[in-house]
Amino acid sequence: MSDPHERMHVGEALQAISTSAVENVPGADYASITVRHGDGRLETAASTSDLTREADALQYELQQGPCYAAVTDRELILLNDVASDPTFPDYGPRAAQLGIGSQVALQFAHPGNRRAGLNLYSSHRGAFTRDSLQIAEMFGTHAAIVLGYARSADTLGEAVQTRQDIGTAIGIVMERYQIDRDRAFEYLVRLSQDANVKLREIARRVSEGVENGGAEGDVEDSDTRHSN
């Protein structure tokens, strides 16, 4: 029998990952982690709100939705308009009634018939981007290691380092241009897109002083493009 203290520590770690995912994944308002046990039972192992638990439970009941699909037969599901997307016709309208506009579910490592998934929810339609998915994968990897589904210290170290680099880079841009966290992140995303380089690499360059960014006008131009 597993140690109850160990289970508690795992639960706390998964909760911290869910909370951090909401803070760092662009577009995410809520998050949860679903685990499918060997007997097929589904469990929400961590959640940042009552809404996520309700939405998860609805998908378990219907056996339909991104959360359910991610722990059964698909590795990644993105719905940027939950209400109108025809992929899950029973779940979509009911999810919209709960106030969900967009949703991402990401499956991570699954030994045997055990699987788990990171679920991200947004109140807005069109909330998730390519960068959202890249960062979500990092949190999925971290959760997999906590659950013992992946045991590579190198992988965990890389995931943690990426998160630290992104946080550091955001802080540097905020101080450099005297802007808030959201604008700083949008600026890094734009640098990533313009250079066609992954966000984590841009963040590393900024953190190490290799990437000095653009001028203040570039930040203003980025705001103008986002507002159009």
Contacts in CASP RR format, 6 or more apart in sequence:
PFRMAT RR
TARGET T0000
AUTHOR 0000-0000-0000
METHOD contacts of the structure
MODEL  1
MSDPHERMHVGEALQAISTSAVENVPGADYASITVRHGDGRLETAASTSD
LTREADALQYELQQGPCYAAVTDRELILLNDVASDPTFPDYGPRAAQLGI
GSQVALQFAHPGNRRAGLNLYSSHRGAFTRDSLQIAEMFGTHAAIVLGYA
RSADTLGEAVQTRQDIGTAIGIVMERYQIDRDRAFEYLVRLSQDANVKLR
EIARRVSEGVENGGAEGDVEDSDTRHSN
10 146 0 8 1.000
10 147 0 8 1.000
11 45 0 8 1.000
11 46 0 8 1.000
13 146 0 8 1.000
14 33 0 8 1.000
14 45 0 8 1.000
14 46 0 8 1.000
14 143 0 8 1.000
14 146 0 8 1.000
14 147 0 8 1.000
15 46 0 8 1.000
15 47 0 8 1.000
17 33 0 8 1.000
17 46 0 8 1.000
17 139 0 8 1.000
17 140 0 8 1.000
17 142 0 8 1.000
17 143 0 8 1.000
17 146 0 8 1.000
18 31 0 8 1.000
18 32 0 8 1.000
18 33 0 8 1.000
18 46 0 8 1.000
18 47 0 8 1.000
18 48 0 8 1.000
18 118 0 8 1.000
19 31 0 8 1.000
19 48 0 8 1.000
20 139 0 8 1.000
20 163 0 8 1.000
21 28 0 8 1.000
21 31 0 8 1.000
21 118 0 8 1.000
21 120 0 8 1.000
21 136 0 8 1.000
21 139 0 8 1.000
22 28 0 8 1.000
22 29 0 8 1.000
22 30 0 8 1.000
22 31 0 8 1.000
22 48 0 8 1.000
22 120 0 8 1.000
24 135 0 8 1.000
24 139 0 8 1.000
24 163 0 8 1.000
24 166 0 8 1.000
24 167 0 8 1.000
25 31 0 8 1.000
25 120 0 8 1.000
25 132 0 8 1.000
25 135 0 8 1.000
25 136 0 8 1.000
25 139 0 8 1.000
26 127 0 8 1.000
26 128 0 8 1.000
26 129 0 8 1.000
26 131 0 8 1.000
26 132 0 8 1.000
26 135 0 8 1.000
26 185 0 8 1.000
26 189 0 8 1.000
27 102 0 8 1.000
27 120 0 8 1.000
27 122 0 8 1.000
27 124 0 8 1.000
27 127 0 8 1.000
27 128 0 8 1.000
27 129 0 8 1.000
27 132 0 8 1.000
28 104 0 8 1.000
28 120 0 8 1.000
28 121 0 8 1.000
28 122 0 8 1.000
28 127 0 8 1.000
28 128 0 8 1.000
28 132 0 8 1.000
28 136 0 8 1.000
29 121 0 8 1.000
29 122 0 8 1.000
29 123 0 8 1.000
29 124 0 8 1.000
29 127 0 8 1.000
30 47 0 8 1.000
30 48 0 8 1.000
30 49 0 8 1.000
30 51 0 8 1.000
30 52 0 8 1.000
30 120 0 8 1.000
30 121 0 8 1.000
30 122 0 8 1.000
31 46 0 8 1.000
31 47 0 8 1.000
31 48 0 8 1.000
31 52 0 8 1.000
31 118 0 8 1.000
31 119 0 8 1.000
31 120 0 8 1.000
31 121 0 8 1.000
32 44 0 8 1.000
32 46 0 8 1.000
32 47 0 8 1.000
32 48 0 8 1.000
32 52 0 8 1.000
32 53 0 8 1.000
32 55 0 8 1.000
32 56 0 8 1.000
32 67 0 8 1.000
32 118 0 8 1.000
32 119 0 8 1.000
32 121 0 8 1.000
33 44 0 8 1.000
33 45 0 8 1.000
33 46 0 8 1.000
33 47 0 8 1.000
33 116 0 8 1.000
33 117 0 8 1.000
33 118 0 8 1.000
33 119 0 8 1.000
33 143 0 8 1.000
34 42 0 8 1.000
34 43 0 8 1.000
34 44 0 8 1.000
34 45 0 8 1.000
34 56 0 8 1.000
34 67 0 8 1.000
34 70 0 8 1.000
34 71 0 8 1.000
34 116 0 8 1.000
34 117 0 8 1.000
34 119 0 8 1.000
35 42 0 8 1.000
35 43 0 8 1.000
35 45 0 8 1.000
35 71 0 8 1.000
35 114 0 8 1.000
35 115 0 8 1.000
35 116 0 8 1.000
35 117 0 8 1.000
35 147 0 8 1.000
36 42 0 8 1.000
36 43 0 8 1.000
36 71 0 8 1.000
36 72 0 8 1.000
36 113 0 8 1.000
36 114 0 8 1.000
36 115 0 8 1.000
36 116 0 8 1.000
37 43 0 8 1.000
37 114 0 8 1.000
38 113 0 8 1.000
38 114 0 8 1.000
40 113 0 8 1.000
42 56 0 8 1.000
42 60 0 8 1.000
42 68 0 8 1.000
42 71 0 8 1.000
44 52 0 8 1.000
44 53 0 8 1.000
44 56 0 8 1.000
44 57 0 8 1.000
45 116 0 8 1.000
47 53 0 8 1.000
47 56 0 8 1.000
51 98 0 8 1.000
51 99 0 8 1.000
51 100 0 8 1.000
51 121 0 8 1.000
52 119 0 8 1.000
52 121 0 8 1.000
54 98 0 8 1.000
55 67 0 8 1.000
55 95 0 8 1.000
55 98 0 8 1.000
55 100 0 8 1.000
55 103 0 8 1.000
55 119 0 8 1.000
55 121 0 8 1.000
56 67 0 8 1.000
56 119 0 8 1.000
58 91 0 8 1.000
58 94 0 8 1.000
58 95 0 8 1.000
58 98 0 8 1.000
59 65 0 8 1.000
59 66 0 8 1.000
59 67 0 8 1.000
59 68 0 8 1.000
59 91 0 8 1.000
60 67 0 8 1.000
60 68 0 8 1.000
62 68 0 8 1.000
62 90 0 8 1.000
62 91 0 8 1.000
62 94 0 8 1.000
64 88 0 8 1.000
64 90 0 8 1.000
64 91 0 8 1.000
65 77 0 8 1.000
65 87 0 8 1.000
65 88 0 8 1.000
65 91 0 8 1.000
65 92 0 8 1.000
65 95 0 8 1.000
65 105 0 8 1.000
66 77 0 8 1.000
66 78 0 8 1.000
66 79 0 8 1.000
66 88 0 8 1.000
66 103 0 8 1.000
66 104 0 8 1.000
66 105 0 8 1.000
66 119 0 8 1.000
67 103 0 8 1.000
67 105 0 8 1.000
67 117 0 8 1.000
67 119 0 8 1.000
69 77 0 8 1.000
69 88 0 8 1.000
69 105 0 8 1.000
70 76 0 8 1.000
70 77 0 8 1.000
70 105 0 8 1.000
70 106 0 8 1.000
70 107 0 8 1.000
70 115 0 8 1.000
70 117 0 8 1.000
70 118 0 8 1.000
70 119 0 8 1.000
71 107 0 8 1.000
71 115 0 8 1.000
71 116 0 8 1.000
71 117 0 8 1.000
72 115 0 8 1.000
74 107 0 8 1.000
75 106 0 8 1.000
75 107 0 8 1.000
76 104 0 8 1.000
76 105 0 8 1.000
76 106 0 8 1.000
76 107 0 8 1.000
76 133 0 8 1.000
77 87 0 8 1.000
77 103 0 8 1.000
77 104 0 8 1.000
77 105 0 8 1.000
78 103 0 8 1.000
78 104 0 8 1.000
78 128 0 8 1.000
78 133 0 8 1.000
79 85 0 8 1.000
79 87 0 8 1.000
79 88 0 8 1.000
79 92 0 8 1.000
79 102 0 8 1.000
79 103 0 8 1.000
79 104 0 8 1.000
80 102 0 8 1.000
80 125 0 8 1.000
80 126 0 8 1.000
80 127 0 8 1.000
80 128 0 8 1.000
81 101 0 8 1.000
81 102 0 8 1.000
81 125 0 8 1.000
81 126 0 8 1.000
82 92 0 8 1.000
82 95 0 8 1.000
82 96 0 8 1.000
82 100 0 8 1.000
82 101 0 8 1.000
82 102 0 8 1.000
82 103 0 8 1.000
82 125 0 8 1.000
83 92 0 8 1.000
83 93 0 8 1.000
83 95 0 8 1.000
83 96 0 8 1.000
83 101 0 8 1.000
83 125 0 8 1.000
85 92 0 8 1.000
95 101 0 8 1.000
95 103 0 8 1.000
99 123 0 8 1.000
100 121 0 8 1.000
100 122 0 8 1.000
100 123 0 8 1.000
101 121 0 8 1.000
101 122 0 8 1.000
101 123 0 8 1.000
101 124 0 8 1.000
101 125 0 8 1.000
101 126 0 8 1.000
101 127 0 8 1.000
102 121 0 8 1.000
102 122 0 8 1.000
102 124 0 8 1.000
102 125 0 8 1.000
102 126 0 8 1.000
102 127 0 8 1.000
102 128 0 8 1.000
103 119 0 8 1.000
103 120 0 8 1.000
103 121 0 8 1.000
103 122 0 8 1.000
104 119 0 8 1.000
104 120 0 8 1.000
104 128 0 8 1.000
104 132 0 8 1.000
104 133 0 8 1.000
104 136 0 8 1.000
105 117 0 8 1.000
105 118 0 8 1.000
105 119 0 8 1.000
105 120 0 8 1.000
106 117 0 8 1.000
106 118 0 8 1.000
106 120 0 8 1.000
106 133 0 8 1.000
106 136 0 8 1.000
106 137 0 8 1.000
106 140 0 8 1.000
107 115 0 8 1.000
107 116 0 8 1.000
107 117 0 8 1.000
108 116 0 8 1.000
108 117 0 8 1.000
108 118 0 8 1.000
108 140 0 8 1.000
108 141 0 8 1.000
108 143 0 8 1.000
108 144 0 8 1.000
108 149 0 8 1.000
108 150 0 8 1.000
109 144 0 8 1.000
109 149 0 8 1.000
109 150 0 8 1.000
110 116 0 8 1.000
110 149 0 8 1.000
111 149 0 8 1.000
114 149 0 8 1.000
116 143 0 8 1.000
116 144 0 8 1.000
116 147 0 8 1.000
116 149 0 8 1.000
117 140 0 8 1.000
117 143 0 8 1.000
118 136 0 8 1.000
118 139 0 8 1.000
118 140 0 8 1.000
118 143 0 8 1.000
120 128 0 8 1.000
120 132 0 8 1.000
120 136 0 8 1.000
122 128 0 8 1.000
129 189 0 8 1.000
131 189 0 8 1.000
131 192 0 8 1.000
131 199 0 8 1.000
134 198 0 8 1.000
134 199 0 8 1.000
134 200 0 8 1.000
135 166 0 8 1.000
135 199 0 8 1.000
138 159 0 8 1.000
138 162 0 8 1.000
138 163 0 8 1.000
138 200 0 8 1.000
139 159 0 8 1.000
141 150 0 8 1.000
141 155 0 8 1.000
141 156 0 8 1.000
141 159 0 8 1.000
142 156 0 8 1.000
142 159 0 8 1.000
142 160 0 8 1.000
142 163 0 8 1.000
144 150 0 8 1.000
145 151 0 8 1.000
145 152 0 8 1.000
145 155 0 8 1.000
145 156 0 8 1.000
145 159 0 8 1.000
150 156 0 8 1.000
162 200 0 8 1.000
162 203 0 8 1.000
165 200 0 8 1.000
165 203 0 8 1.000
165 204 0 8 1.000
165 207 0 8 1.000
166 188 0 8 1.000
166 199 0 8 1.000
166 200 0 8 1.000
166 203 0 8 1.000
167 203 0 8 1.000
168 203 0 8 1.000
168 206 0 8 1.000
168 207 0 8 1.000
169 188 0 8 1.000
169 202 0 8 1.000
169 203 0 8 1.000
169 204 0 8 1.000
169 206 0 8 1.000
169 207 0 8 1.000
170 181 0 8 1.000
170 184 0 8 1.000
170 185 0 8 1.000
170 188 0 8 1.000
170 203 0 8 1.000
171 181 0 8 1.000
171 184 0 8 1.000
172 206 0 8 1.000
172 207 0 8 1.000
173 179 0 8 1.000
173 184 0 8 1.000
173 187 0 8 1.000
173 188 0 8 1.000
173 206 0 8 1.000
174 180 0 8 1.000
174 181 0 8 1.000
174 184 0 8 1.000
177 183 0 8 1.000
177 184 0 8 1.000
177 187 0 8 1.000
177 216 0 8 1.000
177 219 0 8 1.000
179 187 0 8 1.000
179 219 0 8 1.000
183 219 0 8 1.000
183 222 0 8 1.000
183 223 0 8 1.000
186 222 0 8 1.000
186 223 0 8 1.000
186 226 0 8 1.000
187 218 0 8 1.000
187 219 0 8 1.000
187 222 0 8 1.000
188 199 0 8 1.000
188 202 0 8 1.000
188 203 0 8 1.000
188 206 0 8 1.000
189 199 0 8 1.000
190 222 0 8 1.000
190 225 0 8 1.000
191 197 0 8 1.000
191 202 0 8 1.000
191 211 0 8 1.000
191 213 0 8 1.000
192 198 0 8 1.000
192 199 0 8 1.000
192 201 0 8 1.000
192 202 0 8 1.000
195 202 0 8 1.000
202 211 0 8 1.000
204 210 0 8 1.000
205 211 0 8 1.000
206 213 0 8 1.000
END
